[in-house]
């Protein structure tokens, strides 16, 4: 069996990635800050119980040098998904930039020590590393993997952390000669696994599907598609470079409400006019190289809502039934 390391294994994307890797027959080594934090590891423990002996949890600290040495030794693939997402950090440099950049440095330093046996590293970046989407794309028509958010700064710490970490990863990969692929998702939604809800995107979705907010719009990608993209990027010999993964169409809240009313008869979501969104992101590299097709934004929101209702983590609007 092939061995895959997943850093930050208790994260929203990572849990789905671990699940899919296990289903494909991998031995998975997942890293977490503390194996004693049962709130974060509960779903991983459940996954381990389904396929005994195939999922190992290892403690590792992004900010501690050498923390990943043992876990990557003997691995075939390393999936680096761990990175901080903090809505309102007290100290952007300390709370966001340093963990993202130094964490990437430490993971890759461990990879370098064992690079002869590691076939490929797949790193989770973000479409925010492509642009702030206020400046025009390089080709004048649509954003592609060739675009970078050149003007990122501490004013937008999450974007800046993604740019710095990904640029460092590419620099090290080129210097050290190991294979690297980066995955750049947009807003990640979709079904949750377990009952833990701390993903900022899903917390925002919870408010939306409960009728407490109308702030859900733009471009998004299903967490299941993001996990699939990571695995395909690792396994396919011709996969290379960066991959933007998303449903490329922009959506307005009215379109999501319309879809929710169709999916869940009896719910009372508002009716709101909407315009068809423009496609300003080119996903042809992911569709051609990885063979991906993406779940549509409205379906993603409906599937996310269904999982939240089923887990008891969200309540439908008044006068509605699940």
C-alpha positions, 0 to 999 in steps of 0.5 A: 500500500502507498503511504500518504501524509496529510498535514493539518488532518483535522481541517475541513478540506483535510478530513475529506482528503483523508476519507478519500485517500482511505477509500482509495486504499492508502495508508494515511498518516495525519498530523494534528497539533494534539492527539488529545484534542478529541473535539478535533480528532473525533471524526478522524477516529471514526474514519480510522474505525471504518478501516482499521490499521490504515489511519495513523495520527501523529502530533506535529507542530507547524512552528517546530523545526523537525516536527515532521521528520518522522512522519514523512519518512517512508511516505510516497506523497505529502499533502500539505493542507495545514495553514491558519485561517483566522477571521480577525487576528490580533496580530496578523504577522504572529497569528497568520503569516508566521504559522503559514510561512514557517509551517511550510518551511518546516514541512518542506525541510522534512520533505527535503531530508527524505525527498528520494522516496517522496514522489510528489508534494501537493500543497493547498494554496488558494485562489487569493494567491492569484489576484485580489480580483480588482486588477485585470488578469494578465491575459486581459480576459480571464484569470489563470494559474499564471496570475499572482497577487503581486501586491499582497500585504499585511493589510490582507493577511490571509491573502499575503500568507498564501502568496508568501507560503506558495512562492516559498514552496515553488522556490524550494522545490526548484532548488531541491529538485522535488515535484510540487503541485499546488491546488488553488480553490475558491470559497470551499463549501459542501457537506461536512463530516462529523459534527464539528463546525469551525470552517469560516466558509461553513459558518457563513453558510450556516447563517445563510441557510438558517435565513439569518444572512443574505451574504453568500455569493461569488465563486465556490467549489465543493470540498469533495472536488477539492479533495479529488483535485489533490489526489489527482494532482498527486497520482497523475504523472503529467500533473504539474504546476498550479491548478485553480479549482472552482465552479467558475461562475459567479452567483448571487444569493437569490440563485442559492435561495431558489435552489434551496427552495427546490431542494427542500420543499416547504422551506421559506427562503426569500425570492430575490432577482439575480443576474447570471454571473460572469465567468472571469476564471479559466479552469481549463488547466484543471479540467484538461490535466486532471479531468475534473468536472465541478459541482455547481455552486447552487448544488454545493450550497444545497448539499452543505445545507443538507449536511448541516440540517442532518447533523443538527448544526443548523435549523431551517427557516421558520415554517419549514421542514427538513 
